[in-house]
Amino acid sequence: ESLVQFVRDNTRNQKLVFTRLTALRKYLGPLKLPKEWPQDFTEEHKKQLDTGPGLNAEEVIIECIRNNEYLCSEVVPFDLTEQFGGLLNNTPDPSTSPLLEYFTIVCQPDGEKALPRNQDSCVGVLLSDTLDTVKECLESVFTTGGGSFKAANPENLVRVLCSTIMRGNLVT
């Protein structure tokens, strides 16, 4: 949380932290459990370990790009969008995930000016066949009948998709 406050609304600090993006990306997602355990660590102990919600690296990245057109247009790598897509896909209901904010901000960092390169990347990731949960969630919002998945907050998905096509992008 301290790092989030450090970068919030501070372009200089956002750029500074974003120079360490490679290190920060190692902490995206839930905490990872060790591959090997001490001998006296029982299965009961292992069951008590919680791997979520992680170290908040996602929120730090989101705050770094918020209102920062330079980082969004010049520095954010495509594979970061893919990584956020994978994290979103691992949530039970993507429509309720705060990770959706990444896609909105990377497409429109200031909420106004659209960045076509990022819009195209986000469309490609969000509509990817490899993201089964995201695809099911989107289909539950935009198709009628069929499917057992019901998005709890369909308006969140609509908001993200609007930011990917707003003001015309490479696709539209």
C-alpha positions as CSV (number, residue, x, y, z in Angstrom):
1,E,0.0,0.0,0.0
2,S,2.9,2.4,0.7
3,L,4.2,2.0,-2.9
4,V,0.7,2.7,-4.2
5,Q,0.6,5.9,-2.3
6,F,4.1,6.8,-3.5
7,V,3.1,6.7,-7.2
8,R,-0.5,7.9,-7.0
9,D,-0.8,11.1,-8.9
10,N,2.9,11.6,-9.1
11,T,4.3,11.3,-12.7
12,R,7.9,11.4,-11.5
13,N,7.4,8.7,-9.0
14,Q,5.4,6.6,-11.5
15,K,8.3,6.7,-13.9
16,L,10.8,5.9,-11.2
17,V,8.9,2.8,-10.0
18,F,8.1,1.7,-13.6
19,T,11.8,1.5,-14.3
20,R,11.7,-1.5,-12.0
21,L,8.8,-3.1,-13.9
22,T,10.7,-6.4,-14.5
23,A,11.2,-6.9,-10.7
24,L,7.7,-5.8,-9.9
25,R,6.2,-8.3,-12.4
26,K,7.7,-11.2,-10.4
27,Y,5.1,-10.4,-7.7
28,L,2.0,-10.3,-9.8
29,G,-0.7,-12.7,-8.9
30,P,-1.2,-14.9,-5.8
31,L,1.8,-15.8,-3.6
32,K,3.6,-18.8,-4.8
33,L,4.1,-21.7,-2.4
34,P,7.6,-23.4,-2.2
35,K,8.4,-26.4,-4.3
36,E,10.1,-28.1,-1.4
37,W,8.9,-28.1,2.2
38,P,10.7,-28.7,5.5
39,Q,10.4,-32.3,6.7
40,D,8.3,-31.4,9.7
41,F,5.8,-29.4,7.6
42,T,2.7,-31.4,7.6
43,E,-0.1,-31.5,5.0
44,E,-2.3,-29.8,7.6
45,H,0.1,-26.9,7.8
46,K,0.2,-26.6,4.0
47,K,-3.6,-26.4,3.9
48,Q,-3.6,-23.4,6.3
49,L,-1.4,-21.3,4.0
50,D,-3.2,-18.6,2.0
51,T,-1.8,-17.6,-1.4
52,G,-4.0,-14.6,-1.9
53,P,-4.4,-11.8,-2.4
54,G,-0.7,-11.4,-3.2
55,L,1.6,-8.5,-2.7
56,N,-0.5,-5.8,-4.4
57,A,1.9,-5.5,-7.4
58,E,-1.1,-5.2,-9.7
59,E,-2.4,-2.1,-8.0
60,V,1.1,-0.6,-8.0
61,I,1.3,-1.0,-11.8
62,I,-2.2,0.3,-12.3
63,E,-1.4,3.4,-10.3
64,C,1.9,3.9,-12.2
65,I,0.0,4.1,-15.5
66,R,-3.0,6.1,-14.3
67,N,-3.0,9.5,-15.9
68,N,0.4,8.8,-17.4
69,E,0.1,8.9,-21.1
70,Y,3.9,8.7,-21.6
71,L,4.2,5.3,-19.8
72,C,1.1,4.0,-21.5
73,S,2.0,5.0,-25.0
74,E,5.8,4.5,-24.9
75,V,6.8,2.1,-22.2
76,V,4.1,-0.5,-21.3
77,P,5.0,-3.7,-23.1
78,F,2.4,-5.8,-24.9
79,D,3.3,-8.8,-22.8
80,L,2.2,-6.9,-19.7
81,T,-1.3,-6.7,-21.1
82,E,-1.1,-10.4,-21.8
83,Q,0.0,-11.1,-18.3
84,F,-2.9,-9.0,-16.9
85,G,-5.2,-11.0,-19.2
86,G,-3.9,-14.2,-17.7
87,L,-4.4,-12.9,-14.1
88,L,-7.9,-11.8,-15.0
89,N,-8.7,-15.2,-16.5
90,N,-7.7,-16.8,-13.2
91,T,-10.4,-14.9,-11.3
92,P,-13.7,-16.8,-10.7
93,D,-15.8,-13.9,-12.2
94,P,-13.7,-11.4,-14.3
95,S,-16.5,-8.9,-14.2
96,T,-15.9,-8.3,-10.5
97,S,-12.1,-8.0,-10.8
98,P,-10.2,-4.8,-10.0
99,L,-7.8,-6.0,-12.7
100,L,-10.3,-4.7,-15.4
101,E,-9.1,-1.2,-14.5
102,Y,-5.7,-1.9,-16.0
103,F,-7.3,-2.4,-19.4
104,T,-9.3,0.8,-19.2
105,I,-6.4,2.9,-18.1
106,V,-3.8,1.5,-20.5
107,C,-6.3,2.4,-23.3
108,Q,-7.2,5.8,-22.0
109,P,-4.7,6.9,-19.2
110,D,-6.4,10.2,-18.7
111,G,-9.9,9.0,-19.3
112,E,-10.1,11.0,-22.5
113,K,-7.4,10.5,-25.2
114,A,-7.4,7.0,-26.6
115,L,-4.2,5.1,-27.4
116,P,-5.0,3.0,-30.5
117,R,-1.9,0.7,-30.1
118,N,-3.0,-0.3,-26.6
119,Q,-6.7,-0.5,-27.6
120,D,-5.7,-3.0,-30.3
121,S,-3.6,-5.0,-27.8
122,C,-6.4,-5.1,-25.2
123,V,-9.0,-6.2,-27.8
124,G,-6.7,-9.0,-28.9
125,V,-6.0,-10.1,-25.3
126,L,-9.6,-9.8,-24.0
127,L,-11.0,-11.7,-27.0
128,S,-8.3,-14.3,-27.0
129,D,-9.5,-18.0,-27.2
130,T,-6.9,-18.9,-24.6
131,L,-8.6,-16.9,-21.9
132,D,-11.6,-19.3,-21.3
133,T,-13.0,-17.6,-18.2
134,V,-12.8,-14.2,-19.7
135,K,-14.4,-15.4,-22.9
136,E,-17.2,-17.1,-21.0
137,C,-17.8,-14.0,-19.0
138,L,-18.0,-11.8,-22.1
139,E,-20.3,-14.2,-23.8
140,S,-22.6,-14.2,-20.8
141,V,-22.9,-10.4,-21.2
142,F,-23.2,-10.1,-25.0
143,T,-25.0,-13.2,-26.1
144,T,-28.5,-14.5,-25.3
145,G,-29.4,-17.9,-24.0
146,G,-27.0,-20.7,-23.4
147,G,-24.0,-20.8,-21.1
148,S,-24.2,-21.2,-17.3
149,F,-21.8,-18.4,-16.6
150,K,-23.5,-15.2,-15.4
151,A,-21.3,-12.1,-14.9
152,A,-22.1,-10.4,-11.6
153,N,-21.1,-6.9,-12.9
154,P,-21.6,-6.8,-16.7
155,E,-21.4,-3.0,-16.7
156,N,-17.7,-3.3,-15.7
157,L,-17.0,-5.4,-18.9
158,V,-19.0,-3.0,-21.0
159,R,-16.9,-0.1,-19.6
160,V,-13.6,-1.8,-20.4
161,L,-14.7,-2.8,-24.0
162,C,-15.9,0.8,-24.6
163,S,-12.5,2.1,-23.7
164,T,-10.9,-0.3,-26.2
165,I,-13.0,1.1,-29.1
166,M,-13.7,4.7,-28.0
167,R,-12.5,7.4,-30.3
168,G,-11.8,4.8,-33.0
169,N,-8.9,2.4,-32.8
170,L,-7.0,0.2,-35.2
171,V,-9.8,-2.3,-35.2
172,T,-12.8,0.1,-35.6
